[in-house]
């Protein structure tokens, strides 16, 4: 009788363990699927962020170019004005 009871206990324990293992396999599959979804979302967001970053960098580059062009024009204008002033001073001095 004791052997039969132990055999039944062993069968129940094995059944419980099999159930636990099956649940673990299901949980692992769900976890992997969830991680794929999360990973895809992260990658999508990174791609969007990279596109926004590139667009921002283009805008900044354009603003820098425009500012540089304005500074160049201002410097040329000042250089021209300085040339006129120096020419006037030389003209007055040697008159």
Secondary structure, DSSP 8 states (H G I E B T S, - for coil): -HHHHHHHHHHHHHHHHHHHHHHHHHHHHHHHHHHHHHHHHHHHHHHHHHHHHHHHHHHHHHHHHHHHHHHHHHHHHHHHHHHHHHHHHHHHHT-
